[in-house]
C-alpha cells in the first residue's frame, strides 16, 4: 500500500493501465504514478483545473479540463497528442469506442470527436 500527496487536491477518479495510474488535480496537472509504488513518472499540464476523469485506450488517455479543451496524452511519455476545444468546462469523463470520443461540456453541448 502507498499514499501520494497531490498538493492541488484530487477531484477526478483515477484510471489505471500498463502499471500506471493517472489522476488530475485542481491545479491543472495530470499526474502519472507508478501503480506499484506511487512514485511520480511525469506531469501533463492543462490550462486550468481537471475535474474530468481520464479514459485510457491504446496507450493514450483522454481528459477534459476547465480551460475548455479535451486532450489526448501519451500514457508512457506524457506528451500531448492532440487537443480540441469542446466549448466549455469539463466535468464529465470521456467515453471511447471504435476510434470515437464522446464528452459533455458545461456549455450544454455534447461532442463526438473522431
N, C-alpha and C positions, 0 to 999 in steps of 0.2 A: 504494500500500500504506500501511496505517496500523496503529498499535497503540493500545490504550486500557488504562490501569491501572484494574483493578476491585479495589479495596482488600480487599473481603470474600472474594475468591477465587471462581473460577467452577467450579461442579460440574455444571452442566447444559449441554446442547447448545443453541446459539443457533437462532433461527428468523428468517427474513427475508421481508419483503413490503413493497411500496409504498415502496421506498427506505429502509426502516428495518430494523435488526437488533435483536431483543430477546433478552436473556440475564439469567438470575437469578444472584444471588450468595449466598454462605454467610451473609451478614449480614441477609438477608431483603429485599433490594431487587431489583426487576426493572428493568433498565436498557434504555432505548430509545436507540439510537445511529443517527446518520446513516450509511447504508451506504457512501456515497462518501467521507466524511471521518473517521468515528469520533467526531464531536462528539456529546456527550450532548444529548438532546432533553428527556427527563423521567425521573423515577424513580417506580415504583409500589411501595409498601411492603407487605410481608406481615408477619405477626407472628413469623416465625421463618425459618430457613434455607430456601433454594429450591434443591432438587436436581432437581426436575421440569423437564423441558424444555417450553417453551411450544408450543402448537399454534395456528396462525393460521387464521381463517376470517372472511370477510365484514367485514373492517376491525376485527376484535377478536381477542384472543388469550386462551387459557385455560392456566392453570398451577396446580399444587398446591404446597403448602409443608409445612414441619414443624409448622405450627400447626393442622393438621387441616382446613384449608379449601382448596377448589377455587375459583379466582377467574376471572371473565371481566373483561377490561380493554379499553377502547377504545384501539386502536392509535395513533390520531392525538393524543389528549389525555392518555392515561394515567389517565383516570377509571375507577374501578371500576364495572362494570355490574351485577354480582351476585356473591355468594359463597354457597357451600354447604358444610356440614360433611360430610366424607367419612370420618369415623371414625378416622383415624389419619394418621401421617406419610406424605407422598407422595414416592416416588422415581420413579415411572413417569410418562411423558408421556401426556397425554390423547389420545384419538383422537376425531375429529369427523366426522360424516356425517349428512346429512338432518335437521339440527336436533337431533341427539342427541350427547351427550358421554359417552364411556366412560373410566373411570380406575380403577386399582387403588389400594389403600391398604395400609399396613403393618399395619392391623388384621386383615388376612386376608380382607377383603371386596372385591368388585369392584362398581362402581357404574355405572349408566346414568342420566344426567340428560337431561330433555327429552322 
